[in-house]
């Protein structure tokens, strides 16, 4: 499948790139995408949540009232969960949320996500570009030239470019990443996917293995 290469002003350069069918035109495996996104989101959780149970509460251990004759329920400790300031019953404990997913499944998920973007015509290829200085205005003009200034966009660069990254940092609906940082969640979370030529080469070489 051939796609026109655009310049920084959104105009065709007269060149076209051939997208690999093995990466951008497979039958999407939605379950693989689900598993990879699920793993990514699970790994964002720190798992440090903790509540004190009755054995961990600081307080007196004396019996707070006599056993019989009060007309109310028996009570043996101020740290009981039924009292204010007492321990919590079955409270959260620290937990490791990491999940395992084999390499082939993750690669299938990324290929499936890229194929979905290609099928939806939400994928654009641009020539490698840079800015002379970090300016948000220049980045907004770049998005406007592609017609995606009001969409959630993901711009994928082949190599680190500080000026482009800093120019995009103030924009909530746009994100700039390198090809090595690309994952399934970022692909499906974006409405429009913009790949530079160098990023495209790296993605294809990585996912064809």
C-alpha positions as CSV (number, residue, x, y, z in Angstrom):
1,X,0.0,0.0,0.0
2,X,1.5,3.3,-1.1
3,X,1.0,6.5,0.9
4,X,2.0,10.1,-0.2
5,X,4.7,11.8,1.9
6,X,3.7,15.2,3.1
7,X,6.0,18.1,4.0
8,X,5.9,20.3,7.2
9,X,3.3,22.5,5.5
10,X,0.9,19.6,4.7
11,X,1.6,19.5,1.0
12,X,2.6,16.5,-1.0
13,X,6.3,16.2,-1.8
14,X,5.7,14.1,-4.9
15,X,7.1,11.1,-3.2
16,X,5.3,8.0,-1.9
17,X,6.3,5.3,0.5
18,X,5.2,1.7,0.4
19,X,3.7,0.6,3.7
20,X,4.4,-3.0,4.6
21,X,1.4,-5.2,4.4
22,X,2.8,-7.3,7.2
23,X,2.6,-4.3,9.5
24,X,-0.1,-2.0,8.2
25,X,-2.5,-4.3,6.4
26,X,-3.1,-7.4,8.6
27,X,-6.4,-8.6,9.9
28,X,-6.5,-6.8,13.3
29,X,-6.6,-9.0,16.3
30,X,-8.7,-7.1,18.8
31,X,-8.1,-9.5,21.6
32,X,-4.3,-8.9,21.3
33,X,-4.9,-5.2,21.4
34,X,-7.0,-5.6,24.5
35,X,-4.4,-7.7,26.3
36,X,-1.6,-5.3,25.5
37,X,-3.6,-2.2,26.5
38,X,-4.7,-3.9,29.7
39,X,-1.1,-4.7,30.6
40,X,0.1,-1.2,29.8
41,X,-2.6,0.4,32.1
42,X,-1.9,-2.2,34.8
43,X,1.7,-1.2,34.8
44,X,0.8,2.4,35.4
45,X,-0.5,1.4,38.8
46,X,1.9,1.8,41.7
47,X,0.1,-0.6,43.9
48,X,1.2,1.2,47.1
49,X,-2.3,1.6,48.5
50,X,-2.5,0.6,52.2
51,X,-5.0,0.9,55.0
52,X,-4.4,0.0,58.6
53,X,-6.2,-3.0,60.1
54,X,-7.0,-3.3,63.8
55,X,-3.6,-4.9,64.6
56,X,-1.8,-1.9,63.2
57,X,-3.8,0.9,64.9
58,X,-2.2,2.8,67.8
59,X,-4.4,2.7,70.9
60,X,-5.0,1.1,74.3
61,X,-5.7,-2.6,74.5
62,X,-7.8,-2.3,77.7
63,X,-11.4,-3.5,77.6
64,X,-13.3,-0.3,77.3
65,X,-16.4,-1.3,79.3
66,X,-17.6,-4.2,81.3
67,X,-18.9,-7.3,79.5
68,X,-22.5,-7.3,80.9
69,X,-25.1,-5.0,82.1
70,X,-24.5,-2.0,79.8
71,X,-27.5,-2.8,77.5
72,X,-25.3,-2.5,74.4
73,X,-23.1,-4.9,72.5
74,X,-19.9,-6.3,74.0
75,X,-16.8,-4.4,73.2
76,X,-13.2,-5.5,73.9
77,X,-11.0,-3.0,72.1
78,X,-11.1,0.7,71.0
79,X,-9.3,-0.4,67.9
80,X,-12.3,-2.4,66.7
81,X,-13.5,-1.5,63.2
82,X,-17.0,-0.7,64.5
83,X,-15.6,2.3,66.4
84,X,-14.5,5.6,64.9
85,X,-10.7,5.6,64.5
86,X,-10.6,1.8,64.6
87,X,-8.9,-0.4,62.0
88,X,-10.4,-1.1,58.6
89,X,-11.9,-4.4,57.7
90,X,-10.3,-6.0,54.7
91,X,-8.6,-2.8,53.7
92,X,-6.3,-2.5,50.6
93,X,-2.8,-3.9,50.8
94,X,0.2,-3.3,48.7
95,X,0.0,-5.3,45.5
96,X,2.0,-5.8,42.3
97,X,-0.2,-5.2,39.3
98,X,2.3,-6.2,36.6
99,X,1.2,-8.7,34.0
100,X,3.1,-11.0,31.7
101,X,2.6,-10.9,27.9
102,X,4.9,-12.6,25.5
103,X,6.8,-10.7,22.9
104,X,5.0,-12.1,19.9
105,X,1.6,-11.1,21.3
106,X,2.8,-7.6,21.9
107,X,4.1,-7.3,18.4
108,X,0.8,-8.7,17.0
109,X,-1.0,-6.1,19.1
110,X,1.1,-3.2,17.7
111,X,0.7,-4.5,14.1
112,X,-3.1,-4.8,14.7
113,X,-3.3,-1.2,16.0
114,X,-1.3,0.2,13.1
115,X,-3.5,-1.7,10.6
116,X,-6.6,-0.3,12.2
117,X,-5.2,3.3,11.9
118,X,-4.3,2.6,8.3
119,X,-7.8,1.1,7.6
120,X,-9.5,4.1,9.1
121,X,-7.3,6.5,7.0
122,X,-6.0,8.0,10.3
123,X,-2.4,7.6,9.4
124,X,-0.2,10.3,7.8
125,X,3.4,10.1,6.7
126,X,5.5,13.3,6.7
127,X,9.2,13.9,5.8
128,X,11.6,14.3,8.7
129,X,11.4,17.9,10.1
130,X,12.7,20.0,12.9
131,X,12.3,23.6,14.3
132,X,15.0,26.2,14.8
133,X,13.8,26.8,18.3
134,X,11.1,25.4,20.6
135,X,7.9,27.3,19.7
136,X,4.4,26.0,20.4
137,X,3.1,28.3,17.6
138,X,5.3,26.5,15.0
139,X,4.0,23.1,16.2
140,X,0.3,24.3,16.1
141,X,0.9,25.5,12.6
142,X,2.3,22.1,11.7
143,X,-0.9,20.4,13.1
144,X,-3.1,22.9,11.3
145,X,-1.4,22.2,8.0
146,X,-2.3,18.5,8.4
147,X,-5.9,19.4,9.6
148,X,-5.5,17.7,13.0
149,X,-5.2,20.7,15.3
150,X,-8.5,19.8,17.0
151,X,-7.9,16.0,17.2
152,X,-6.0,13.9,19.6
153,X,-2.7,13.3,17.7
154,X,0.4,11.2,18.2
155,X,3.5,12.3,16.3
156,X,6.2,9.6,16.0
157,X,9.8,10.7,15.3
158,X,12.7,8.5,14.2
159,X,15.2,10.1,16.6
160,X,15.0,12.4,19.6
161,X,14.4,16.0,18.6
162,X,14.3,18.3,21.6
163,X,12.9,21.4,19.8
164,X,9.9,19.4,18.4
165,X,9.3,17.8,21.8
166,X,9.4,21.1,23.7
167,X,7.2,22.8,21.1
168,X,4.4,20.2,21.7
169,X,4.6,19.9,25.5
170,X,2.0,22.6,26.2
171,X,-0.6,21.0,24.0
172,X,-2.9,18.7,25.9
173,X,-4.3,16.8,22.9
174,X,-0.9,16.2,21.2
175,X,2.0,14.0,22.1
176,X,5.4,13.5,20.5
177,X,7.3,10.2,21.0
178,X,10.2,8.3,19.3
179,X,9.6,5.2,17.4
180,X,11.2,3.1,20.1
181,X,8.7,4.4,22.6
182,X,5.6,3.5,20.5
183,X,3.2,1.1,22.1
184,X,-0.3,-0.2,21.4
185,X,-2.0,2.0,24.0
186,X,-0.6,5.3,22.5
187,X,-1.6,4.2,19.0
188,X,-5.2,3.4,19.8
189,X,-5.6,6.3,22.2
190,X,-4.8,8.8,19.4
191,X,-7.3,9.9,16.8
192,X,-4.6,10.7,14.2
193,X,-1.2,9.0,13.9
194,X,1.6,11.0,12.2
195,X,4.8,9.1,11.3
196,X,8.0,10.6,10.0
197,X,9.8,8.7,7.3
198,X,12.7,7.7,9.6
199,X,10.2,6.5,12.3
200,X,8.3,4.4,9.6
201,X,11.5,2.6,8.7
202,X,12.3,1.8,12.3
203,X,8.8,0.6,13.0
204,X,8.7,-1.7,10.0
205,X,12.2,-3.1,10.6
206,X,11.2,-3.8,14.3
207,X,7.8,-5.4,13.7
208,X,8.8,-7.5,10.7
209,X,11.3,-9.5,12.8
